């Protein structure tokens, strides 16, 4: 039986992704704050590609609907 090599994951998962600037604009905070939240594990759906960060849109939408725990509200 011939086995096929595994299929690499898609660069952009179904539902799409946010970049750090996209998410900072959505949260109305700095990009630095978004990176800190990601490093602390406060944002779900983080996709790390080396130093590059992306955020899975459906995971972020659920997090925002649940009140975005970890984000200070002024």
C-alpha positions as a Markdown table, in Angstrom:
| # | Residue | x | y | z |
|---|---|---|---|---|
| 1 | Unk | 0.0 | 0.0 | 0.0 |
| 2 | Unk | 1.3 | 3.4 | -1.0 |
| 3 | Unk | 0.9 | 6.1 | 1.7 |
| 4 | Unk | 0.6 | 9.7 | 0.7 |
| 5 | Unk | 2.4 | 12.4 | 2.6 |
| 6 | Unk | 0.3 | 14.3 | 5.1 |
| 7 | Unk | -1.4 | 17.4 | 3.8 |
| 8 | Unk | 0.0 | 20.6 | 5.3 |
| 9 | Unk | -2.4 | 22.8 | 7.1 |
| 10 | Unk | -4.0 | 25.6 | 5.2 |
| 11 | Unk | -2.3 | 29.0 | 5.6 |
| 12 | Unk | -5.6 | 30.6 | 6.4 |
| 13 | Unk | -8.1 | 28.3 | 8.3 |
| 14 | Unk | -11.8 | 28.3 | 7.4 |
| 15 | Unk | -13.3 | 31.5 | 8.8 |
| 16 | Unk | -10.2 | 33.6 | 8.2 |
| 17 | Unk | -7.7 | 35.3 | 10.5 |
| 18 | Unk | -7.0 | 38.6 | 12.1 |
| 19 | Unk | -3.6 | 40.2 | 12.1 |
| 20 | Unk | -2.2 | 42.0 | 15.2 |
| 21 | Unk | -3.2 | 45.4 | 13.7 |
| 22 | Unk | -6.6 | 44.1 | 12.8 |
| 23 | Unk | -7.3 | 42.9 | 16.3 |
| 24 | Unk | -5.8 | 46.0 | 17.9 |
| 25 | Unk | -8.3 | 48.1 | 15.9 |
| 26 | Unk | -11.2 | 45.8 | 16.8 |
| 27 | Unk | -10.3 | 46.0 | 20.5 |
| 28 | Unk | -9.4 | 49.7 | 20.4 |
| 29 | Unk | -6.0 | 49.1 | 22.0 |
| 30 | Unk | -2.4 | 49.1 | 21.0 |
| 31 | Unk | -0.7 | 46.3 | 19.0 |
| 32 | Unk | 1.7 | 45.9 | 22.0 |
| 33 | Unk | -1.3 | 45.2 | 24.2 |
| 34 | Unk | -2.6 | 42.6 | 21.8 |
| 35 | Unk | 0.9 | 40.9 | 21.7 |
| 36 | Unk | 0.9 | 40.9 | 25.5 |
| 37 | Unk | -2.5 | 39.3 | 25.7 |
| 38 | Unk | -1.5 | 36.7 | 23.2 |
| 39 | Unk | 1.7 | 35.9 | 25.2 |
| 40 | Unk | -0.3 | 35.6 | 28.4 |
| 41 | Unk | -2.7 | 33.2 | 26.7 |
| 42 | Unk | -5.7 | 35.5 | 27.2 |
| 43 | Unk | -6.7 | 35.5 | 23.5 |
| 44 | Unk | -8.0 | 32.2 | 22.1 |
| 45 | Unk | -7.3 | 31.0 | 18.5 |
| 46 | Unk | -3.7 | 32.2 | 18.4 |
| 47 | Unk | -1.7 | 30.9 | 15.4 |
| 48 | Unk | 2.0 | 31.4 | 15.7 |
| 49 | Unk | 4.3 | 31.2 | 12.7 |
| 50 | Unk | 7.7 | 32.0 | 14.1 |
| 51 | Unk | 7.3 | 35.6 | 15.4 |
| 52 | Unk | 4.2 | 36.2 | 13.2 |
| 53 | Unk | 0.8 | 36.1 | 15.0 |
| 54 | Unk | -2.6 | 35.5 | 13.5 |
| 55 | Unk | -5.9 | 35.1 | 15.4 |
| 56 | Unk | -8.6 | 32.7 | 14.2 |
| 57 | Unk | -11.7 | 34.8 | 13.6 |
| 58 | Unk | -14.4 | 32.4 | 14.9 |
| 59 | Unk | -12.4 | 31.9 | 18.1 |
| 60 | Unk | -12.0 | 35.6 | 18.6 |
| 61 | Unk | -15.7 | 36.2 | 17.9 |
| 62 | Unk | -16.6 | 33.7 | 20.6 |
| 63 | Unk | -14.1 | 35.3 | 23.0 |
| 64 | Unk | -15.6 | 38.7 | 22.4 |
| 65 | Unk | -19.1 | 37.4 | 22.8 |
| 66 | Unk | -18.1 | 36.0 | 26.2 |
| 67 | Unk | -16.9 | 39.4 | 27.3 |
| 68 | Unk | -13.2 | 39.2 | 26.2 |
| 69 | Unk | -11.8 | 38.2 | 29.5 |
| 70 | Unk | -8.3 | 39.6 | 30.0 |
| 71 | Unk | -9.0 | 43.0 | 28.3 |
| 72 | Unk | -9.2 | 45.9 | 30.7 |
| 73 | Unk | -12.4 | 48.0 | 30.2 |
| 74 | Unk | -12.1 | 51.7 | 30.9 |
